[in-house]
Amino acid sequence: MRRVKPIRSALFVPGNREDRIQKAPRFGADALILDLEDAVALPDKERARGTVRKMVEELGRAGQTIFVRVNDFETGLTWADLDAVVCKELYCVMLPKVVGPEDVKRCDTIIEFLERKHGIEPGTVLIDPVLETAQGMRQAYEVAIASARVAHLGGLTGKDGDIARAIGFQWTPEGQEAFYYISKVLLDARAANIAYPMGGRGWWDIQDLDGLRAEAIRTRAFGYNGMLLIHPSHVAIVNEVFTPTKDQIAHWKELIAAVEQCESAGSSVLIHNGMMIDTAHLKVARDMLKWAAELGVG
């Protein structure tokens, strides 16, 4: 099974635009999502599959982490999409409009068949189920445990998009209308041991970078490790928000040292910088340092 990577930013790129895909790595996103779904009109989907396969192999060999968003099962296009793009360089399939665990199991079966067909180690290609229906969000935990391939599951919302239509909410800049299901899906993802959930509200106002930063800060505060992005100008801000600072890393290291010193003296509780600290804080600090190290900033 492929190791799941921490991803702060995943940038969508139209799968039928080879020129944009070739330029996309320069923007610094941790992952690129080559899109065969909404970004590609129906008459162009077959041609786009060839473009995406070519670019998955090319960019994957260069070290870029690549997702491909395929079309959902109701379209009848999913099998052809998967057949075209599954290869050893592909990190993850993004499966849209997941209704329940059966969608994930079906996708898992197809991917395993294709892996074996092409001589790829089973478990190489991961799955990111996208919860864009009320039923999908309702069954988030069941979706998360439906396959060992599931990675990065998260609660998503967007202004006037599929999720808004499914739930019926009225979008606001503050995002209070989305707090419940963003939190609910995160809880389900954590309960299913999803290591690095990505979520939050898709930020569609390309020029409102202050709003984007506020949204990224909220999403990080919920407990997510990254966000999906639709514009290159958003990458740097989101990477910054989801990267531990030098001060945070120093704090976690100091806390660990203080607790270990306290434990060596036969105690398990101490006051550190005016705060009561115990073993639970030690575990959190170690987890945070592990995450920072995975990002290369530890």
N, C-alpha and C positions, 0 to 999 in steps of 0.2 A: 504493500500500500504506500502510495506517495505521501511524503510528509507535508502536512498542511503548513502554509506560510502565513506569517502575520502580514496583512495587507492594509495599509492606511488609506490608499487611494486606488480606485479601479476606474479607469477612464473608458467610456464608450467610444467606439470608432465605427463608422458605417462599413459593413463588410464588403460593399461593392466599390469602395474607393481605395484602390491600392496606393494612390499617392498620399492620402491622409494616413493610412496605416503605416507606411514607411516613415512618415515624419513623426508619428505619435510618440515613439520612445524618447524623443528629445525633451518632452515636457516633464519627465521625471516621475510619472505615476508608478506606483509599485506593481500594478498590473494593467493590462489593456484588455478590454472586452470587445472582441470583434463581433459585430452585430449582424445576424442574419434575419432578425425578426423585424421590429418596427422601422428600422432605418433603411430597409430594402423593400422596394415595391415588388409585388408578386411576379411580374414578368421578368424581373432581373434576379430573382433568387437563385435560379440554377447556375447562372454565370458567377454569381457572388460566391457560391460554394467553392468553386475552383480557386478564386482569388483568396478566400479565407484560408483554404488548405495550404496554399503556397506560402502565405504570410505566417501562418502558425509554425510551419517548419523552419522558415527563414529566421524569424524573430526568436523562436524557441531555442534554436541552436546558438543564437547570439546571447542567450541568457535572460531574455525577457519572459516574464510570467504572463501567460496568455489564457484568457477565458474565451469561449465562444458562446454567445447567446443564440440558441437554436429557436425554431418555431415550436409553439406548444402543440400538444397531441391532438387537439381538436382540429387543427389545420390540415392534418394528414401529411405534413411535411417533415416531421421530426426524424423519422427513420432515415430519409434521404440526407437530411442535414448531418446527422451523426455519422452516417456512412462516409460522408465526404470529409469530415474534419477530425475524426478520432485518429490520433497518431501519438507517438511517444513524446513529442514536443508539447502536446496540449496539456495544460495544467488542469483545467476545470471546464465542465459544461455548465452553462447557466440555463436552467430549465424554467421557462416563464409560465405564469398562470397555473401554478400547481394547485390542484384542488384537494389532494390528500395523499396519503402514503403510497397508494397504488401507482400514482404517476411516477414517483421516485423509483419504486421497485421495477417498473416497466423500463425506465431509462437505464437503470443499473443492468438489467438483463441484456439490453441491446448493446450497451458499452462493453460488457464482458464478452459478448459474442464477437464484437469487432476487434477487441484486444487480442483474443485468441486467434482470430482469422489472420491478423497481421503480425502475429508473433510478438506481441507486446505483453509484458508482465501484467497479469490481472491486478487491478487496483491502481494502475498508473493514472488513470483519468478520474478526477473527482467530480462531484456534482454540487452545484449551488442552486437549491430550489428557491424560486422567486415566488413569494406569497402575495398575489395580487387579487385574491378572491376572499370573500368573507369565510368561506368554508376552509380555505387553505390556512388562513390565520387562526381559525378556530382549532385546527388540528396541527398546529405548528410542532408540538412535541412529537406526535406520531410521524410527521414528515421527517423530522430530524433523525429519528432512530430507524427509519425505514431501510437505510443502507449505510454500510460503513464508509461509503464514498462521500457522504454528505459533509460539506464544509462551508463555513462562512454564512450560514443561515442568519437572517435578520429581519426585523420589522421595517418595512419601507412605506413611505407615503409620498404623494406628489400632488401638485396643484392641478386639478382638473384631469387627472390621469385615470388609469384603470382602477386603482385602489380607491380613489375618491368616488368613482362611480359605484364600486362594489359596496362601499360603506355608507356613502351618502353624506360625508362630512363637508363642512364649509371651511376651506383653507384659510388660515390666518398666519401672519408673519411670526407670531409667538409660538404657534404650534401646539397649543393646549388641546386642540381637538384630536391630536394624534398620540398624546402621551400614553393612553391606556394600551393601545395595541403595539406600539413600539416597545413598551415595557413588558407586555405580556409575551411577545415573541422572543424577546431577549431572555426572559426567565426560562421559557421552554428550551431555548437553544443552550443555555448554560446547564440546565438539568440534563440535557442530552450530551453534555461534554463537548459542545462545539467550541474549539479552542479560540478562534478569532472571528467572532461574528461581525459582519458589516451591516449597517443599517442607517436609520435616520430618514429624513424627508428629502427626496430629490430636490435639489436647488435649481429652479428653472430660470430665475432672474439672473441672466449672465452677468449683468453689469453691477449688481448689488453685492459687492464683495464684503461689505460690512455685515450684511445679512447672512451671507454664507459663513463667515467666521462665527457669528453667533450661533448658527445652526450646528456647525461642527463642534463647538464647545458644548452645546446641549447634548449632542449625540454621544460625545465622549463621556459626559457626566452620567448618562444613562448606564454606561458600561460597555459600549461598543468599541471596537478596535479600528474601525475604518468606515469609509463612505463610498458610495457609487457616485461618479461624476459624469457630467455631460459636456463639460467645456474645459479645454486645456488651461485657461486662466485660473481655474479653481484648484489645480493640483497643489501648487506651492503652499497655499493657505491651509488646506486640509492636511497635508503632510506635516506642517508645523504644529497644528493643533494636536495631532495624534502621535507626536514624537515626544517622549519624556525629555524634560529639560535637564541641564547639567545640575541645577539646584535640586531637582527631584531625585536624580540618581544619587547625588551626594547624601541627601537626607536618608534614603533607603539604606545606603551602605553604613552610615553612622548609626542608624537605628539597629541594624543587624549586629554591629559590633557591640553596641551597648547592651543589647539583650543577651548576647552570648557571654559577655563578661559577667553580667548579673547572674546568669544560670550557672556559670562556673563557680560562683560564690555561694551557690545553694539557694538562690531565690528565683522566682519566675515573674515577678512584677516589679517595675521600676518607674520612676518619673524621668522622662527624657524631654528636655526643652519645654517643661511645664505640662507635659501630656502624660497621662497614665498609659503605660505600655505593657503588653503581656505577649504570650506566645502567638496569639492570633495576629497581632501586628507584625510579628516576625515572618509569619507565613505569607502575608500580603506583600511585604517588602521583597521577599525572595521571588515571589511570582512576578512582581513588577520589574525586578532586575532581569529576570529571565526574558520577559517580553522585550525589554530594552536591548538586551544582548542579541535577540533574534533580529531586531531592526538594525543592528550594527552600531548602536550608540551606547552600549553598556561599558 
